[in-house]
Amino acid sequence: MIAHDEHLLAAAAGFPKHAHRGVDIVSWVLDGELRHDGQTIGVGSVLHQRTGDGIEHVETNARSDRSLRFVQMALLSVGLANATVRTANRSAFPAEAGVWN
């Protein structure tokens, strides 16, 4: 892990288009709804982005009436494979295992 952070965004706030390269980014929504390039991710959902040799994206609070809280981890990629984005909702986390399948 090369970085981790927690974000608290006001209603309708967000991060304009920005770039990443050579990392895997895992975002976990704790409260509210995260809009990532037009896709909405809710509480308990996870977004995994493999940035490969480079991506540009936008992250915003999908709600105009409440704040958004999410955490992110950046992991150094094991190579510069093609960029991918995967999501999983809360049902993808077995309660007994506590991990994403």
C-alpha positions as a Python dict, from the first residue, in 0.01 Angstrom:
ca = {
    (1, 'M'): (0, 0, 0),
    (2, 'I'): (144, 335, -97),
    (3, 'A'): (-140, 560, 21),
    (4, 'H'): (-471, 560, 205),
    (5, 'D'): (-716, 836, 279),
    (6, 'E'): (-1069, 918, 386),
    (7, 'H'): (-1282, 1167, 193),
    (8, 'L'): (-1583, 1361, 319),
    (9, 'L'): (-1751, 1546, 33),
    (10, 'A'): (-2031, 1799, 71),
    (11, 'A'): (-2353, 1753, -124),
    (12, 'A'): (-2285, 1760, -502),
    (13, 'A'): (-1911, 1822, -446),
    (14, 'G'): (-1633, 1617, -599),
    (15, 'F'): (-1300, 1582, -773),
    (16, 'P'): (-1269, 1703, -1134),
    (17, 'K'): (-1108, 1487, -1401),
    (18, 'H'): (-768, 1367, -1282),
    (19, 'A'): (-520, 1097, -1378),
    (20, 'H'): (-360, 793, -1214),
    (21, 'R'): (-97, 552, -1345),
    (22, 'G'): (65, 233, -1217),
    (23, 'V'): (-159, 179, -914),
    (24, 'D'): (-465, -17, -811),
    (25, 'I'): (-717, 203, -631),
    (26, 'V'): (-978, 53, -400),
    (27, 'S'): (-1264, 280, -290),
    (28, 'W'): (-1519, 178, -25),
    (29, 'V'): (-1833, 388, 30),
    (30, 'L'): (-1912, 431, 401),
    (31, 'D'): (-2201, 677, 377),
    (32, 'G'): (-2382, 833, 81),
    (33, 'E'): (-2337, 761, -290),
    (34, 'L'): (-2024, 798, -501),
    (35, 'R'): (-2056, 876, -871),
    (36, 'H'): (-1758, 749, -1067),
    (37, 'D'): (-1762, 833, -1437),
    (38, 'G'): (-2142, 809, -1450),
    (39, 'Q'): (-2175, 491, -1239),
    (40, 'T'): (-2326, 527, -888),
    (41, 'I'): (-2181, 322, -603),
    (42, 'G'): (-2369, 304, -272),
    (43, 'V'): (-2297, 226, 92),
    (44, 'G'): (-2101, -95, 142),
    (45, 'S'): (-1997, -114, -222),
    (46, 'V'): (-1639, -137, -340),
    (47, 'L'): (-1484, 6, -655),
    (48, 'H'): (-1154, -143, -777),
    (49, 'Q'): (-962, 44, -1046),
    (50, 'R'): (-650, -97, -1207),
    (51, 'T'): (-498, 209, -1368),
    (52, 'G'): (-246, 27, -1586),
    (53, 'D'): (-48, 268, -1800),
    (54, 'G'): (-294, 547, -1721),
    (55, 'I'): (-656, 648, -1668),
    (56, 'E'): (-846, 972, -1624),
    (57, 'H'): (-1165, 980, -1421),
    (58, 'V'): (-1409, 1197, -1224),
    (59, 'E'): (-1541, 1123, -873),
    (60, 'T'): (-1833, 1318, -727),
    (61, 'N'): (-2098, 1299, -460),
    (62, 'A'): (-2402, 1160, -642),
    (63, 'R'): (-2641, 1328, -398),
    (64, 'S'): (-2729, 1696, -383),
    (65, 'D'): (-2896, 1664, -42),
    (66, 'R'): (-2636, 1491, 178),
    (67, 'S'): (-2265, 1437, 227),
    (68, 'L'): (-2055, 1143, 104),
    (69, 'R'): (-1790, 959, 304),
    (70, 'F'): (-1556, 704, 147),
    (71, 'V'): (-1209, 563, 197),
    (72, 'Q'): (-948, 481, -65),
    (73, 'M'): (-632, 273, -77),
    (74, 'A'): (-370, 296, -349),
    (75, 'L'): (-163, -15, -410),
    (76, 'L'): (142, -28, -633),
    (77, 'S'): (48, -237, -936),
    (78, 'V'): (250, -544, -1021),
    (79, 'G'): (284, -434, -1382),
    (80, 'L'): (123, -193, -1618),
    (81, 'A'): (-157, -416, -1743),
    (82, 'N'): (-459, -273, -1919),
    (83, 'A'): (-681, -48, -1709),
    (84, 'T'): (-994, -210, -1561),
    (85, 'V'): (-1273, -105, -1325),
    (86, 'R'): (-1473, -352, -1114),
    (87, 'T'): (-1744, -299, -856),
    (88, 'A'): (-1901, -519, -593),
    (89, 'N'): (-2192, -452, -365),
    (90, 'R'): (-2234, -558, -5),
    (91, 'S'): (-2367, -904, -107),
    (92, 'A'): (-2026, -985, -258),
    (93, 'F'): (-1877, -988, 93),
    (94, 'P'): (-1956, -1315, 274),
    (95, 'A'): (-2035, -1230, 633),
    (96, 'E'): (-1836, -1522, 769),
    (97, 'A'): (-1524, -1451, 564),
    (98, 'G'): (-1526, -1072, 559),
    (99, 'V'): (-1354, -1064, 220),
    (100, 'W'): (-1443, -987, -141),
    (101, 'N'): (-1462, -1301, -353),
}
